[in-house]
Amino acid sequence: MELVLVTGPPFIRAYAGSILHTGEGYEIGTFCLLFDSPRVFSKEDITKLQGFAAAAEKVLIEGYTVSR
């Protein structure tokens, strides 16, 4: 399998993601970070990523609630 975003531009070399959930717990997407150079993610990096994902979930849930 050839992954175009790895073998060609933007040449992704590192990825970290956190699953986004609805208020009911359904998985609806991923909040992710992509890098064009290899890297190791620290515990602090993962904690920050999870915090950003939680903030994104909150915005999505509040937006959905308002639009209902």
Residue pairs with C-beta under 8 A, 6 or more apart in sequence:
3 12
5 11
5 12
5 34
6 12
6 13
10 34
10 36
11 36
12 34
12 35
12 36
13 35
13 36
13 37
13 38
13 39
14 34
14 35
14 37
14 38
14 39
14 41
15 32
15 33
15 34
15 35
16 32
16 33
16 41
16 45
16 46
16 49
17 30
17 31
17 32
17 33
17 49
18 30
18 31
18 32
18 49
18 50
18 52
18 53
19 27
19 29
19 30
19 53
20 27
20 28
20 29
20 30
20 31
20 53
20 56
20 57
20 60
21 27
21 28
21 57
22 28
22 60
22 61
22 64
23 61
23 64
23 65
28 60
31 49
31 52
31 53
31 56
33 49
41 49
